Amino acid sequence: MDLLQLKQQLNDNPELIRDVLEEVDCHHCKIINGKRVQAALPYPHDNVTSVQISLNENLSAKVRSKNDYDYEIKDIFTLIQYVKGNTLAEAIGIVCKVCGVKYTNNEKKAVKSDSYDFLRQFKRSIKKEEYVEEERVLPESFTKRFVREDCLMYTESGINSETQEKFGVSYCCLENRIVFPIRTTEGKLISFKGRTCDKDYKINGVPKFLSYYPCSNNNYLFGFYENFFDILAADELIIIEAEKGVMEFDSMGINNVIATNKKTISPQQVKKLLKLGKPIIIAFDNDLTLDEILRECSKFKDLIPVYYIKDNLDVLGKKDALCDKGIEVFNELYDKCKIKYEGISMTLELQIDN
């Protein structure tokens, strides 16, 4: 079955699209009036209308709640690439697995996704280091729009007053949100991120997280600026997912921590980390599979020493971050579960018959 036939089968059977989305860990997948299939991005995302796939010939796709695309999302295959951080071939392989078919190409020239040319151009621009996405710099006076005070929700999570002051944790009265500034590696203000204080936010349809000004998660590393001098003095860097985790580590006295703000490390972030010239430890949340962790490690192969931490002691919950159980548990994981990446190959492979 070639690519066009595969799309036709999905379009004729929307239930398969729903199954594909569930296969890549999207949730609340639903077919809407025979016109589209919608879902939420993998946890912790909770916007159940975020992912939209139209039931048309191209299976047009978009992610309504995101502004941090590595490339333009045009169809179901590039959507899978965005969600899983994999290649086009791997995305096709996921769809073939769900549909129970084998991908074949019977034409002399391979049939490609509509967004193939754009993806190829993007990849080349990254390799040539020509791709630069400029961020809008905001006036520092914008921080005065929020009330600078310690937030109880963060205090209960172990983030002390000194850390909240350091990272500019504030309160937004209009949105009822905990707010903190997002800065470039040079300290320029580019946005604010807010976490709702509404305990019933799902019932009330309130987004859990909100970016106050558009900025790309691919370009900045949270904690780089705030922890800069500690990072320079450190022998290694700890790379995690969430901004809040950087603050929790800071309150534990661990200040060589940087957050990617998502479950993958972008080419721009890789470049910034390599410039520091230090070994890194990838310590992402416990819900990532070993293959997903190794995929991120492979981005630094033969460039700098890379380690990863995976909970093999079963001391964390399924979705816990490594800092969620406190300093003693983290130290135990660091001592017993830190493994050096040796270039282990991925288990996910796609066989394409010519």
Residue pairs with C-beta under 8 A, 6 or more apart in sequence:
1 9
1 96
1 99
1 101
1 102
1 103
1 104
2 103
2 104
2 105
2 106
2 107
2 111
3 92
3 103
3 105
3 111
3 112
3 113
4 111
6 92
6 95
6 96
6 99
6 101
6 103
7 57
7 58
7 59
7 75
7 76
8 57
9 16
9 99
9 101
10 16
10 17
10 20
10 59
10 76
10 95
10 99
11 55
11 56
11 57
11 59
14 31
14 34
14 37
14 55
15 31
16 98
16 99
17 31
17 37
17 53
17 55
17 59
17 76
18 29
18 30
18 31
18 37
18 39
19 98
20 76
20 80
20 94
20 95
20 98
21 29
21 37
21 39
21 51
21 53
22 29
23 94
23 97
23 98
24 42
24 80
24 83
24 84
24 94
25 42
25 43
25 83
26 39
26 40
26 41
26 42
26 51
26 83
27 39
27 40
27 42
27 43
27 48
28 39
28 40
28 48
29 37
29 38
29 39
30 37
30 38
30 39
30 48
31 37
32 38
34 55
35 54
35 55
36 52
36 53
36 54
36 55
37 52
37 53
37 55
38 48
38 49
38 50
38 51
38 52
38 53
39 48
39 50
39 51
40 46
40 47
40 48
40 49
40 50
40 51
41 47
41 50
41 51
41 63
41 65
41 66
41 83
42 83
42 263
43 287
43 319
44 208
44 319
45 65
46 201
46 202
46 207
46 208
47 64
47 65
47 207
49 64
50 63
50 64
50 65
50 66
51 61
51 63
51 64
51 79
52 61
52 62
52 63
52 64
53 59
53 60
53 61
53 76
53 79
54 60
54 61
58 74
58 75
58 114
59 75
59 76
60 74
60 75
61 73
61 74
61 75
61 76
61 78
61 79
62 73
62 79
63 69
63 73
63 79
63 82
65 207
67 211
67 214
67 215
67 216
68 216
68 217
68 218
68 261
68 262
69 82
70 82
70 122
70 218
70 266
70 267
71 78
71 81
71 82
71 115
71 118
71 119
71 122
72 78
72 115
72 118
73 79
73 82
73 115
74 113
74 114
74 115
74 118
75 113
75 114
75 115
76 95
77 88
77 91
77 92
77 95
77 113
77 115
78 88
78 91
78 113
78 115
78 119
80 86
80 91
80 94
80 95
81 87
81 88
81 90
81 91
81 119
84 90
84 91
84 94
85 263
85 264
85 292
85 295
86 295
86 348
88 112
88 113
88 116
88 119
89 350
89 352
90 348
90 350
92 103
92 350
92 352
93 103
93 348
93 349
93 350
96 102
96 103
96 350
102 351
102 353
103 350
103 352
103 353
104 352
104 353
105 111
105 352
105 353
105 354
113 119
122 131
125 131
126 267
129 271
131 267
133 216
133 218
133 219
133 268
135 184
135 188
135 190
135 215
135 216
135 219
135 220
136 190
136 213
136 214
136 215
137 188
137 189
137 190
138 189
138 190
138 191
138 213
139 189
140 189
142 189
142 192
143 168
143 170
143 181
143 189
145 172
146 170
146 171
146 172
146 179
146 192
147 170
147 171
147 172
147 173
148 165
148 168
148 169
148 170
149 170
149 171
150 161
150 164
150 165
150 169
151 164
151 169
151 170
151 171
151 178
151 197
153 178
153 195
153 197
154 164
154 169
154 178
154 244
154 247
155 161
155 164
157 244
157 248
158 248
158 251
158 252
158 326
159 169
159 244
159 247
159 248
159 250
159 251
160 251
162 251
163 169
163 247
163 250
163 251
164 247
166 226
166 250
167 180
167 181
167 226
167 246
167 247
167 250
168 180
168 181
169 178
169 179
169 180
169 247
170 178
170 179
170 180
171 177
171 178
171 179
172 178
172 179
172 194
175 194
175 196
175 210
176 196
176 197
176 198
177 194
177 195
177 196
177 197
177 210
178 194
178 195
178 197
179 192
179 193
179 194
179 195
179 212
180 192
180 193
180 243
181 189
181 191
181 192
182 189
182 190
182 191
182 192
182 193
182 211
182 215
182 220
182 222
183 189
183 190
183 220
183 225
183 226
184 190
184 219
184 220
184 225
185 220
185 221
185 224
185 225
185 272
186 225
187 225
190 213
190 215
190 220
191 211
191 212
191 213
191 214
191 215
192 211
192 212
192 213
193 209
193 210
193 211
193 212
193 243
194 209
194 210
194 211
194 212
195 208
195 209
195 244
196 206
196 207
196 208
196 209
196 210
198 204
198 206
201 207
201 208
217 260
217 261
217 262
217 266
218 266
218 267
218 268
218 269
219 266
219 268
219 269
220 261
221 258
221 259
221 260
221 269
221 272
221 273
222 243
222 246
222 258
222 259
222 260
222 261
223 243
223 246
223 250
223 257
223 258
223 259
224 231
224 258
224 272
226 246
226 250
227 246
227 250
227 255
227 256
227 257
227 258
230 255
230 256
231 237
231 255
231 256
231 258
231 276
231 278
234 255
234 256
234 278
235 278
235 279
236 256
236 278
236 279
236 280
236 281
236 307
237 256
237 257
237 258
237 273
237 276
237 278
237 279
237 280
237 281
238 249
238 254
238 256
238 257
238 258
238 280
238 281
238 283
239 257
239 258
239 259
239 260
239 265
239 273
239 280
239 281
239 282
239 283
239 284
240 246
240 249
240 257
240 258
240 259
240 260
240 283
240 284
240 285
240 321
240 322
240 323
241 259
241 260
241 261
241 262
241 263
241 284
241 285
241 321
242 259
242 261
242 285
242 321
243 259
243 261
245 257
245 259
245 321
245 322
245 323
246 257
246 258
246 259
248 321
248 323
248 324
249 255
249 257
249 323
250 257
252 323
252 326
252 327
252 330
253 327
254 327
254 330
258 273
260 266
260 269
263 284
263 285
263 288
263 292
264 296
265 273
265 282
265 296
265 299
270 299
270 300
273 280
273 300
273 304
274 300
274 303
274 304
277 304
278 304
279 304
279 305
279 306
279 307
280 300
280 304
280 305
280 306
280 307
281 306
281 307
281 308
281 309
281 338
282 293
282 296
282 297
282 306
282 307
282 308
282 309
283 308
283 309
283 322
284 292
284 293
284 296
285 319
285 320
285 321
285 322
286 311
286 316
286 317
286 318
286 319
286 320
286 321
286 322
287 318
287 319
290 310
291 346
291 347
291 348
293 308
293 310
294 308
294 341
294 344
294 346
295 346
296 308
297 306
297 308
297 341
298 341
298 343
298 346
300 306
300 341
301 341
301 343
302 343
305 340
306 340
306 341
307 338
307 339
307 340
307 341
308 338
308 339
308 341
309 322
309 333
309 334
309 337
309 338
309 339
310 337
310 339
311 322
311 333
311 337
312 336
312 337
313 332
313 333
313 336
313 337
315 325
315 329
315 332
315 333
316 322
316 324
316 325
316 329
316 333
317 324
322 330
322 333
323 330
